[in-house]
Amino acid sequence: MANSLIATTRSQDLQPLATAGQTGIEAWRTLQAVLLKELTPAHAALLAEPVANAARGEVDWYAEGEGPAIRLQDLPEPGRVQAQARLDHLAGEIQALAARLRDSRKDGDRFLSDMLSLALRLPGDDAVYVQDGQPVLVGWGHVRSGGRGGAVVLTGPAMPPAASHAAILPPPPSPYAALPAPRTWLWGVLGASLLAPLLALALLWRDPFGWFAIDAPQCRLKPGQLGLAQGLQEAVAREGVLRTELARLAADAGQRRLMCPPERPPTQQAAVPPPSQDTERAQQQGAQGGKLQVILAWDDRNDLDLHVVCPDGLDINFIRRRACGGTLDVDANGDMHHLTPTPVENVFFTEPQPGRYRVVVDPYGMRERSASAFRVTIRRDGQPDQVVTGTAQNGQRNHAVTEFTVGPP
């Protein structure tokens, strides 16, 4: 499914939040990998993809979907209530994941916990959109610049109120009557004479009022030692900063190790099958090959678009030409001034990720006829070419053609 632009924010209006020297939008791919691994794709889709444009001073926010993106506060009452409940559910589970990671002994897990909590902070209620029933957050991990407006923190559904405690009642009166006090003063004098020494010993032993306390020795710095104390405090502060940076680097290295498979020694290349007619057409138009190659060919001046969806969910297309190790290097009939009746589009991978791939053909511009017959050729090392045919119809967007699997190297 293609990504669609749902909102654009100006950098001067929002202040990014950061932890360990890294902002939330810089860690978007890391957060996506954690949410896909620990939760579901719906949790990962909650955070719109940020694409910063330094030249314009803006950030474009993209989401996967085809329908229009509408602010949550602009939806009618039934849809708004349902979308709000969905948002609370997703945010609550993300917050619970952050709490679990915070209890970990690993510095990388605690760094991810801080990043997830930071991502649930929004500059305002107008940063929540709904597209195809899926809540999508834009401007996440930001607050408004200059203190304008209050930040919104998504915490999930509210917890039920605690049960009230029962009142503590005094004990019932004793059924026995109190004994009359002795009428003679002799017993009182005798008791006081016995209790006075005991009370003095108790005060001396426990000293509840601090009458016998001795002041503890105090550390007093000489004038020449004040600079040493300040230097020690600065060294402790620098140690804290370095420990935080070390935790961030450890978390980043861990994510890179998960996303990038280890290098293998080169193996003997299998025999390359002879090229087909569409393969020769792609080579004539400058297409490159690799360990994996996907070719789309058709025979008119219509504009068909090739999409290759990688195992990690990223979509290689004419907007995002590079992802997950693949590149779209030939894109035909996209320019009205350069049309050809023998068009071809090509995506090649030098080191493809292992996993499941999906091929999508999109009839983007049917300028010559309402339908175009097409051919998709899939070339993999050591395997015969796979050719899938079909017809792209006007109005039938993002047609899934086939799926295939790439094994580990």
DOLUM-791362 format. One record per residue (C-alpha): residue number from 1; residue in three letters; x, y, z. Coordinates in steps of 0.2 Angstrom, whole numbers. Layout:
<mibas>
[miba NUM, ALA, [X, Y, Z]]
...
</mibas>
This chain:
<mibas>
[miba 1, MET, [0, 0, 0]]
[miba 2, ALA, [7, 17, -5]]
[miba 3, ASN, [11, 30, 8]]
[miba 4, SER, [0, 46, 7]]
[miba 5, LEU, [4, 64, 14]]
[miba 6, ILE, [-8, 68, 28]]
[miba 7, ALA, [-1, 84, 36]]
[miba 8, THR, [14, 96, 35]]
[miba 9, THR, [20, 106, 50]]
[miba 10, ARG, [32, 121, 51]]
[miba 11, SER, [48, 118, 61]]
[miba 12, GLN, [47, 136, 69]]
[miba 13, ASP, [30, 131, 77]]
[miba 14, LEU, [35, 115, 85]]
[miba 15, GLN, [49, 111, 97]]
[miba 16, PRO, [56, 93, 96]]
[miba 17, LEU, [58, 83, 112]]
[miba 18, ALA, [74, 72, 114]]
[miba 19, THR, [81, 60, 126]]
[miba 20, ALA, [100, 55, 127]]
[miba 21, GLY, [104, 68, 114]]
[miba 22, GLN, [92, 60, 101]]
[miba 23, THR, [75, 67, 95]]
[miba 24, GLY, [60, 56, 93]]
[miba 25, ILE, [58, 58, 74]]
[miba 26, GLU, [76, 53, 72]]
[miba 27, ALA, [72, 36, 81]]
[miba 28, TRP, [56, 33, 70]]
[miba 29, ARG, [63, 18, 61]]
[miba 30, THR, [69, 11, 78]]
[miba 31, LEU, [52, 13, 86]]
[miba 32, GLN, [44, 5, 71]]
[miba 33, ALA, [55, -10, 73]]
[miba 34, VAL, [51, -11, 91]]
[miba 35, LEU, [32, -9, 89]]
[miba 36, LEU, [31, -22, 75]]
[miba 37, LYS, [42, -35, 85]]
[miba 38, GLU, [33, -32, 102]]
[miba 39, LEU, [15, -27, 97]]
[miba 40, THR, [6, -26, 80]]
[miba 41, PRO, [7, -17, 64]]
[miba 42, ALA, [-8, -6, 70]]
[miba 43, HIS, [3, 0, 84]]
[miba 44, ALA, [17, 4, 72]]
[miba 45, ALA, [5, 13, 60]]
[miba 46, LEU, [0, 25, 74]]
[miba 47, LEU, [16, 35, 72]]
[miba 48, ALA, [16, 44, 55]]
[miba 49, GLU, [32, 44, 46]]
[miba 50, PRO, [41, 61, 47]]
[miba 51, VAL, [51, 67, 32]]
[miba 52, ALA, [60, 83, 36]]
[miba 53, ASN, [63, 96, 23]]
[miba 54, ALA, [77, 108, 29]]
[miba 55, ALA, [76, 119, 14]]
[miba 56, ARG, [57, 123, 17]]
[miba 57, GLY, [59, 122, 36]]
[miba 58, GLU, [44, 110, 37]]
[miba 59, VAL, [41, 92, 41]]
[miba 60, ASP, [29, 81, 30]]
[miba 61, TRP, [20, 67, 39]]
[miba 62, TYR, [15, 51, 29]]
[miba 63, ALA, [4, 37, 33]]
[miba 64, GLU, [0, 20, 24]]
[miba 65, GLY, [-18, 21, 17]]
[miba 66, GLU, [-28, 27, 2]]
[miba 67, GLY, [-43, 36, 10]]
[miba 68, PRO, [-44, 54, 16]]
[miba 69, ALA, [-36, 58, 33]]
[miba 70, ILE, [-48, 68, 44]]
[miba 71, ARG, [-44, 76, 61]]
[miba 72, LEU, [-52, 66, 75]]
[miba 73, GLN, [-60, 81, 82]]
[miba 74, ASP, [-69, 84, 65]]
[miba 75, LEU, [-77, 67, 64]]
[miba 76, PRO, [-95, 65, 67]]
[miba 77, GLU, [-100, 59, 85]]
[miba 78, PRO, [-101, 40, 82]]
[miba 79, GLY, [-85, 39, 72]]
[miba 80, ARG, [-76, 50, 84]]
[miba 81, VAL, [-81, 40, 99]]
[miba 82, GLN, [-75, 24, 90]]
[miba 83, ALA, [-59, 31, 84]]
[miba 84, GLN, [-55, 38, 101]]
[miba 85, ALA, [-58, 21, 109]]
[miba 86, ARG, [-46, 14, 96]]
[miba 87, LEU, [-33, 27, 100]]
[miba 88, ASP, [-34, 25, 119]]
[miba 89, HIS, [-32, 6, 117]]
[miba 90, LEU, [-16, 7, 106]]
[miba 91, ALA, [-9, 21, 116]]
[miba 92, GLY, [-12, 11, 132]]
[miba 93, GLU, [-3, -4, 126]]
[miba 94, ILE, [12, 6, 120]]
[miba 95, GLN, [13, 14, 137]]
[miba 96, ALA, [12, -3, 145]]
[miba 97, LEU, [26, -9, 134]]
[miba 98, ALA, [36, 7, 139]]
[miba 99, ALA, [33, 2, 157]]
[miba 100, ARG, [40, -15, 155]]
[miba 101, LEU, [56, -9, 146]]
[miba 102, ARG, [59, 3, 160]]
[miba 103, ASP, [60, -11, 172]]
[miba 104, SER, [74, -19, 162]]
[miba 105, ARG, [92, -20, 167]]
[miba 106, LYS, [98, -16, 150]]
[miba 107, ASP, [102, 2, 146]]
[miba 108, GLY, [96, 0, 128]]
[miba 109, ASP, [78, -6, 134]]
[miba 110, ARG, [77, 9, 146]]
[miba 111, PHE, [82, 21, 132]]
[miba 112, LEU, [68, 13, 121]]
[miba 113, SER, [56, 16, 135]]
[miba 114, ASP, [60, 34, 136]]
[miba 115, MET, [58, 36, 117]]
[miba 116, LEU, [41, 27, 117]]
[miba 117, SER, [34, 38, 131]]
[miba 118, LEU, [41, 53, 122]]
[miba 119, ALA, [32, 48, 106]]
[miba 120, LEU, [15, 48, 115]]
[miba 121, ARG, [17, 67, 118]]
[miba 122, LEU, [8, 78, 105]]
[miba 123, PRO, [8, 97, 103]]
[miba 124, GLY, [-11, 97, 104]]
[miba 125, ASP, [-28, 88, 101]]
[miba 126, ASP, [-27, 93, 82]]
[miba 127, ALA, [-12, 82, 79]]
[miba 128, VAL, [-23, 66, 79]]
[miba 129, TYR, [-30, 60, 62]]
[miba 130, VAL, [-40, 45, 56]]
[miba 131, GLN, [-37, 37, 40]]
[miba 132, ASP, [-47, 21, 34]]
[miba 133, GLY, [-52, 19, 53]]
[miba 134, GLN, [-34, 19, 59]]
[miba 135, PRO, [-29, 33, 71]]
[miba 136, VAL, [-13, 42, 65]]
[miba 137, LEU, [-2, 54, 75]]
[miba 138, VAL, [7, 69, 67]]
[miba 139, GLY, [19, 81, 76]]
[miba 140, TRP, [22, 67, 89]]
[miba 141, GLY, [37, 69, 100]]
[miba 142, HIS, [34, 88, 99]]
[miba 143, VAL, [27, 103, 109]]
[miba 144, ARG, [22, 120, 103]]
[miba 145, SER, [36, 133, 103]]
[miba 146, GLY, [36, 147, 115]]
[miba 147, GLY, [24, 139, 127]]
[miba 148, ARG, [9, 141, 116]]
[miba 149, GLY, [-5, 129, 120]]
[miba 150, GLY, [-3, 114, 132]]
[miba 151, ALA, [5, 97, 127]]
[miba 152, VAL, [-6, 82, 126]]
[miba 153, VAL, [0, 66, 133]]
[miba 154, LEU, [-8, 50, 127]]
[miba 155, THR, [-9, 37, 142]]
[miba 156, GLY, [-23, 25, 136]]
[miba 157, PRO, [-40, 22, 145]]
[miba 158, ALA, [-42, 30, 162]]
[miba 159, MET, [-40, 18, 177]]
[miba 160, PRO, [-55, 14, 188]]
[miba 161, PRO, [-56, 24, 204]]
[miba 162, ALA, [-50, 15, 220]]
[miba 163, ALA, [-62, 8, 232]]
[miba 164, SER, [-66, 18, 247]]
[miba 165, HIS, [-61, 12, 264]]
[miba 166, ALA, [-73, 8, 278]]
[miba 167, ALA, [-73, 20, 293]]
[miba 168, ILE, [-64, 14, 308]]
[miba 169, LEU, [-76, 13, 323]]
[miba 170, PRO, [-70, 15, 341]]
[miba 171, PRO, [-71, -1, 352]]
[miba 172, PRO, [-87, -3, 362]]
[miba 173, PRO, [-88, 2, 380]]
[miba 174, SER, [-82, -11, 393]]
[miba 175, PRO, [-96, -19, 403]]
[miba 176, TYR, [-86, -18, 419]]
[miba 177, ALA, [-87, -3, 430]]
[miba 178, ALA, [-70, 6, 434]]
[miba 179, LEU, [-63, 2, 451]]
[miba 180, PRO, [-63, 17, 463]]
[miba 181, ALA, [-47, 26, 465]]
[miba 182, PRO, [-38, 24, 482]]
[miba 183, ARG, [-42, 37, 494]]
[miba 184, THR, [-25, 38, 502]]
[miba 185, TRP, [-11, 49, 496]]
[miba 186, LEU, [2, 36, 503]]
[miba 187, TRP, [2, 25, 488]]
[miba 188, GLY, [4, 40, 476]]
[miba 189, VAL, [20, 46, 485]]
[miba 190, LEU, [27, 28, 485]]
[miba 191, GLY, [23, 26, 466]]
[miba 192, ALA, [31, 43, 462]]
[miba 193, SER, [47, 39, 471]]
[miba 194, LEU, [49, 22, 462]]
[miba 195, LEU, [45, 29, 444]]
[miba 196, ALA, [56, 45, 445]]
[miba 197, PRO, [73, 35, 444]]
[miba 198, LEU, [66, 24, 430]]
[miba 199, LEU, [60, 39, 420]]
[miba 200, ALA, [77, 47, 422]]
[miba 201, LEU, [86, 31, 415]]
[miba 202, ALA, [73, 30, 401]]
[miba 203, LEU, [77, 48, 396]]
[miba 204, LEU, [95, 46, 396]]
[miba 205, TRP, [95, 29, 386]]
[miba 206, ARG, [82, 34, 372]]
[miba 207, ASP, [84, 53, 373]]
[miba 208, PRO, [68, 57, 363]]
[miba 209, PHE, [69, 76, 365]]
[miba 210, GLY, [88, 77, 360]]
[miba 211, TRP, [93, 84, 377]]
[miba 212, PHE, [109, 73, 378]]
[miba 213, ALA, [113, 74, 359]]
[miba 214, ILE, [130, 78, 353]]
[miba 215, ASP, [132, 88, 337]]
[miba 216, ALA, [139, 77, 323]]
[miba 217, PRO, [156, 82, 316]]
[miba 218, GLN, [154, 93, 300]]
[miba 219, CYS, [165, 94, 285]]
[miba 220, ARG, [172, 111, 282]]
[miba 221, LEU, [181, 116, 266]]
[miba 222, LYS, [196, 127, 267]]
[miba 223, PRO, [196, 142, 254]]
[miba 224, GLY, [209, 133, 243]]
[miba 225, GLN, [199, 117, 242]]
[miba 226, LEU, [183, 125, 235]]
[miba 227, GLY, [189, 123, 217]]
[miba 228, LEU, [192, 105, 219]]
[miba 229, ALA, [174, 102, 225]]
[miba 230, GLN, [167, 111, 210]]
[miba 231, GLY, [178, 101, 199]]
[miba 232, LEU, [172, 85, 207]]
[miba 233, GLN, [154, 90, 204]]
[miba 234, GLU, [158, 94, 186]]
[miba 235, ALA, [166, 77, 183]]
[miba 236, VAL, [151, 68, 190]]
[miba 237, ALA, [139, 78, 179]]
[miba 238, ARG, [150, 74, 164]]
[miba 239, GLU, [150, 56, 169]]
[miba 240, GLY, [131, 56, 169]]
[miba 241, VAL, [131, 63, 151]]
[miba 242, LEU, [143, 50, 145]]
[miba 243, ARG, [133, 36, 152]]
[miba 244, THR, [118, 42, 144]]
[miba 245, GLU, [127, 44, 127]]
[miba 246, LEU, [134, 26, 129]]
[miba 247, ALA, [116, 19, 132]]
[miba 248, ARG, [110, 28, 116]]
[miba 249, LEU, [125, 21, 106]]
[miba 250, ALA, [122, 3, 113]]
[miba 251, ALA, [103, 4, 109]]
[miba 252, ASP, [107, 10, 91]]
[miba 253, ALA, [120, -3, 89]]
[miba 254, GLY, [108, -17, 95]]
[miba 255, GLN, [95, -11, 83]]
[miba 256, ARG, [107, -11, 68]]
[miba 257, ARG, [113, -28, 72]]
[miba 258, LEU, [95, -34, 72]]
[miba 259, MET, [91, -25, 55]]
[miba 260, CYS, [107, -30, 46]]
[miba 261, PRO, [112, -48, 44]]
[miba 262, PRO, [130, -53, 47]]
[miba 263, GLU, [141, -54, 32]]
[miba 264, ARG, [144, -71, 24]]
[miba 265, PRO, [159, -77, 14]]
[miba 266, PRO, [156, -76, -4]]
[miba 267, THR, [149, -92, -12]]
[miba 268, GLN, [151, -98, -30]]
[miba 269, GLN, [138, -90, -41]]
[miba 270, ALA, [125, -101, -49]]
[miba 271, ALA, [123, -100, -68]]
[miba 272, VAL, [113, -85, -74]]
[miba 273, PRO, [98, -89, -84]]
[miba 274, PRO, [97, -82, -102]]
[miba 275, PRO, [89, -65, -102]]
[miba 276, SER, [71, -64, -109]]
[miba 277, GLN, [64, -50, -120]]
[miba 278, ASP, [58, -39, -106]]
[miba 279, THR, [75, -41, -98]]
[miba 280, GLU, [84, -36, -113]]
[miba 281, ARG, [72, -21, -115]]
[miba 282, ALA, [76, -16, -96]]
[miba 283, GLN, [95, -17, -100]]
[miba 284, GLN, [93, -6, -115]]
[miba 285, GLN, [85, 7, -105]]
[miba 286, GLY, [99, 7, -92]]
[miba 287, ALA, [92, -5, -79]]
[miba 288, GLN, [104, -13, -67]]
[miba 289, GLY, [103, -31, -60]]
[miba 290, GLY, [108, -39, -44]]
[miba 291, LYS, [104, -55, -33]]
[miba 292, LEU, [86, -50, -35]]
[miba 293, GLN, [78, -40, -49]]
[miba 294, VAL, [59, -36, -52]]
[miba 295, ILE, [54, -30, -70]]
[miba 296, LEU, [37, -23, -75]]
[miba 297, ALA, [34, -21, -94]]
[miba 298, TRP, [19, -17, -105]]
[miba 299, ASP, [16, -11, -123]]
[miba 300, ASP, [7, 6, -123]]
[miba 301, ARG, [10, 24, -118]]
[miba 302, ASN, [0, 22, -102]]
[miba 303, ASP, [9, 26, -85]]
[miba 304, LEU, [9, 10, -74]]
[miba 305, ASP, [19, 11, -58]]
[miba 306, LEU, [29, -4, -50]]
[miba 307, HIS, [28, -6, -31]]
[miba 308, VAL, [39, -19, -22]]
[miba 309, VAL, [34, -21, -3]]
[miba 310, CYS, [49, -27, 7]]
[miba 311, PRO, [48, -39, 22]]
[miba 312, ASP, [49, -25, 34]]
[miba 313, GLY, [34, -16, 27]]
[miba 314, LEU, [43, -2, 17]]
[miba 315, ASP, [37, 1, -1]]
[miba 316, ILE, [49, 5, -15]]
[miba 317, ASN, [40, 16, -28]]
[miba 318, PHE, [42, 32, -38]]
[miba 319, ILE, [41, 42, -22]]
[miba 320, ARG, [53, 31, -11]]
[miba 321, ARG, [65, 25, -24]]
[miba 322, ARG, [77, 17, -11]]
[miba 323, ALA, [72, 5, 4]]
[miba 324, CYS, [78, -11, 12]]
[miba 325, GLY, [93, -13, 1]]
[miba 326, GLY, [83, -11, -16]]
[miba 327, THR, [82, 3, -29]]
[miba 328, LEU, [70, 9, -42]]
[miba 329, ASP, [82, 14, -56]]
[miba 330, VAL, [70, 15, -72]]
[miba 331, ASP, [53, 23, -71]]
[miba 332, ALA, [44, 24, -88]]
[miba 333, ASN, [31, 36, -95]]
[miba 334, GLY, [30, 46, -79]]
[miba 335, ASP, [35, 62, -90]]
[miba 336, MET, [22, 68, -102]]
[miba 337, HIS, [36, 74, -114]]
[miba 338, HIS, [45, 57, -114]]
[miba 339, LEU, [33, 43, -118]]
[miba 340, THR, [37, 27, -126]]
[miba 341, PRO, [27, 12, -132]]
[miba 342, THR, [39, 0, -125]]
[miba 343, PRO, [40, 5, -107]]
[miba 344, VAL, [48, -4, -93]]
[miba 345, GLU, [51, -1, -74]]
[miba 346, ASN, [65, -10, -64]]
[miba 347, VAL, [69, -13, -45]]
[miba 348, PHE, [85, -22, -41]]
[miba 349, PHE, [93, -28, -25]]
[miba 350, THR, [112, -31, -22]]
[miba 351, GLU, [109, -39, -5]]
[miba 352, PRO, [90, -43, -3]]
[miba 353, GLN, [83, -45, 15]]
[miba 354, PRO, [77, -62, 18]]
[miba 355, GLY, [58, -64, 20]]
[miba 356, ARG, [42, -61, 11]]
[miba 357, TYR, [40, -49, -4]]
[miba 358, ARG, [24, -42, -12]]
[miba 359, VAL, [23, -35, -30]]
[miba 360, VAL, [10, -22, -34]]
[miba 361, VAL, [5, -14, -51]]
[miba 362, ASP, [-3, 3, -50]]
[miba 363, PRO, [-12, 10, -65]]
[miba 364, TYR, [-7, 28, -61]]
[miba 365, GLY, [-11, 37, -78]]
[miba 366, MET, [-21, 28, -91]]
[miba 367, ARG, [-19, 41, -104]]
[miba 368, GLU, [-20, 30, -120]]
[miba 369, ARG, [-32, 16, -116]]
[miba 370, SER, [-42, 10, -101]]
[miba 371, ALA, [-33, -6, -99]]
[miba 372, SER, [-15, -12, -101]]
[miba 373, ALA, [-9, -30, -102]]
[miba 374, PHE, [8, -31, -92]]
[miba 375, ARG, [21, -44, -87]]
[miba 376, VAL, [31, -45, -71]]
[miba 377, THR, [48, -54, -72]]
[miba 378, ILE, [56, -60, -55]]
[miba 379, ARG, [74, -64, -57]]
[miba 380, ARG, [84, -73, -42]]
[miba 381, ASP, [101, -80, -41]]
[miba 382, GLY, [101, -99, -44]]
[miba 383, GLN, [83, -100, -49]]
[miba 384, PRO, [74, -99, -66]]
[miba 385, ASP, [65, -83, -70]]
[miba 386, GLN, [47, -81, -64]]
[miba 387, VAL, [35, -72, -76]]
[miba 388, VAL, [18, -66, -70]]
[miba 389, THR, [5, -58, -82]]
[miba 390, GLY, [-10, -48, -79]]
[miba 391, THR, [-21, -33, -84]]
[miba 392, ALA, [-21, -16, -76]]
[miba 393, GLN, [-38, -8, -77]]
[miba 394, ASN, [-42, 10, -75]]
[miba 395, GLY, [-48, 14, -57]]
[miba 396, GLN, [-42, -2, -50]]
[miba 397, ARG, [-27, 5, -40]]
[miba 398, ASN, [-13, -4, -31]]
[miba 399, HIS, [-17, -21, -38]]
[miba 400, ALA, [-7, -35, -29]]
[miba 401, VAL, [1, -46, -43]]
[miba 402, THR, [11, -59, -34]]
[miba 403, GLU, [21, -63, -18]]
[miba 404, PHE, [38, -73, -17]]
[miba 405, THR, [50, -77, -3]]
[miba 406, VAL, [69, -74, -2]]
[miba 407, GLY, [79, -86, 9]]
[miba 408, PRO, [94, -82, 20]]
[miba 409, PRO, [110, -79, 11]]
</mibas>
